[in-house]
Amino acid sequence: MTLDPPMEVVQFLQFIGIDWPMINEDAVREVAGYIEEFAGRIEQAHQDATMTIRQMGTAYQGASYELLAQRWAQMSSRHERVAGHLPWRCSRAARGGGLHRGAEGRGDRGVGGAGGVVRG
């Protein structure tokens, strides 16, 4: 729910030196929801690709596969560091909690599971 004070109040706040943001909070939450969905799809694609590379280990052997698995593990680690917070921040923004990480921490909401390629 957007909090829109009357224009007179906004003008008074600006007069005394307080800038009231003219932002449509509902639109921001809507966009955050789209970004959250997009981030979830990226994470799912990453997990699917990780699973495919793991399954390749049953059919392929040798230096080329080892190099592929090693490089994928490196890139997966980087992916999780860069993109790991995106779904959490977007869902927080969509719920109206803002984009800043609060004192409650991230909990178990983190994106993950893809880690690196673990053959077994």
Backbone torsions as a table, in degrees:
resi	resn	phi	psi	omega
1	MET	NA	126.6	-178.7
2	THR	-80.3	136.5	177.1
3	LEU	-99.5	105.9	-179.9
4	ASP	-117.3	98.5	177.0
5	PRO	-70.5	159.8	177.6
6	PRO	-58.7	150.7	-177.4
7	MET	-58.0	-33.2	178.6
8	GLU	-61.8	-39.8	178.9
9	VAL	-66.7	-43.1	178.3
10	VAL	-60.5	-44.1	179.6
11	GLN	-64.5	-39.2	177.5
12	PHE	-64.2	-43.5	178.4
13	LEU	-60.4	-42.4	178.7
14	GLN	-66.2	-36.3	179.1
15	PHE	-62.5	-38.4	-179.6
16	ILE	-89.2	7.2	173.2
17	GLY	96.6	12.2	178.1
18	ILE	-106.8	115.9	178.8
19	ASP	-83.2	117.0	176.3
20	TRP	-89.3	124.0	-178.3
21	PRO	-68.9	133.8	178.4
22	MET	-99.6	74.3	-176.0
23	ILE	-123.7	137.7	174.7
24	ASN	-85.9	99.9	-175.7
25	GLU	-63.2	-33.6	178.8
26	ASP	-63.7	-40.5	178.2
27	ALA	-66.7	-38.6	178.1
28	VAL	-62.6	-43.8	178.7
29	ARG	-64.3	-38.3	179.4
30	GLU	-63.4	-46.5	178.9
31	VAL	-63.5	-40.3	178.1
32	ALA	-60.2	-36.8	176.3
33	GLY	-63.8	-40.9	176.9
34	TYR	-63.9	-41.8	-179.9
35	ILE	-66.6	-39.1	177.9
36	GLU	-60.5	-44.1	178.7
37	GLU	-63.3	-44.3	178.7
38	PHE	-61.1	-45.0	179.6
39	ALA	-62.9	-38.3	176.9
40	GLY	-63.6	-39.3	178.4
41	ARG	-68.7	-36.9	176.1
42	ILE	-63.4	-44.3	179.9
43	GLU	-62.7	-40.7	178.4
44	GLN	-64.4	-41.5	177.2
45	ALA	-62.4	-39.5	178.1
46	HIS	-64.5	-43.0	178.5
47	GLN	-64.6	-39.8	177.6
48	ASP	-63.5	-42.8	179.0
49	ALA	-65.5	-39.3	177.7
50	THR	-61.7	-43.8	179.0
51	MET	-62.9	-40.3	179.4
52	THR	-63.4	-42.9	-180.0
53	ILE	-66.4	-38.0	176.0
54	ARG	-61.8	-43.3	-179.5
55	GLN	-67.4	-29.5	177.4
56	MET	-61.2	-28.5	-179.4
57	GLY	-61.5	-21.3	178.7
58	THR	-79.2	-22.7	-177.1
59	ALA	-107.1	-25.3	-176.3
60	TYR	-116.0	144.6	175.5
61	GLN	-140.1	162.8	175.6
62	GLY	114.3	-179.4	-173.8
63	ALA	-63.7	-36.7	-176.9
64	SER	-66.4	-41.3	178.6
65	TYR	-69.0	-41.7	178.5
66	GLU	-58.2	-41.9	178.3
67	LEU	-65.8	-42.2	177.3
68	LEU	-60.3	-47.5	-178.7
69	ALA	-63.3	-41.1	179.1
70	GLN	-64.3	-46.5	-179.1
71	ARG	-65.3	-39.7	178.7
72	TRP	-63.4	-40.3	177.9
73	ALA	-61.8	-41.7	177.9
74	GLN	-63.3	-47.0	-179.0
75	MET	-67.4	-36.0	178.2
76	SER	-63.8	-41.0	178.4
77	SER	-61.7	-44.8	178.7
78	ARG	-64.6	-42.8	178.7
79	HIS	-56.4	-45.9	-177.8
80	GLU	-67.2	-36.0	178.3
81	ARG	-67.9	-39.3	-176.0
82	VAL	-80.7	-49.4	-172.0
83	ALA	-96.4	-8.1	-174.6
84	GLY	-59.9	-31.3	-177.9
85	HIS	-89.0	-14.2	-174.0
86	LEU	-60.0	-52.4	-179.5
87	PRO	-61.7	-37.5	179.4
88	TRP	-62.7	-47.2	-178.7
89	ARG	-65.7	-39.4	-179.5
90	CYS	-67.6	-41.7	179.9
91	SER	-67.4	-35.1	177.1
92	ARG	-64.9	-43.3	178.9
93	ALA	-66.0	-39.8	-179.3
94	ALA	-65.5	-29.8	177.7
95	ARG	-85.1	-4.7	177.9
96	GLY	93.4	14.4	-177.9
97	GLY	-90.4	-0.1	-178.4
98	GLY	83.5	178.7	-176.0
99	LEU	-102.2	-4.0	-176.7
100	HIS	-91.5	138.1	179.3
101	ARG	-69.2	123.2	-176.2
102	GLY	-93.2	-174.9	-176.9
103	ALA	-67.3	-22.0	-177.8
104	GLU	-72.0	-13.0	177.0
105	GLY	74.4	-172.2	-174.4
106	ARG	-92.7	-21.8	179.0
107	GLY	61.5	-144.2	-178.7
108	ASP	-95.2	12.8	-174.8
109	ARG	-77.7	-3.3	-172.8
110	GLY	-60.6	155.5	175.9
111	VAL	-86.2	139.5	177.9
112	GLY	173.5	-158.3	-177.3
113	GLY	95.6	-22.8	-177.4
114	ALA	-84.3	-35.4	173.3
115	GLY	48.2	-101.5	177.7
116	GLY	-146.5	-176.3	180.0
117	VAL	-82.8	121.3	177.1
118	VAL	-119.2	115.6	-179.7
119	ARG	-90.4	142.6	178.6
120	GLY	-164.8	NA	NA
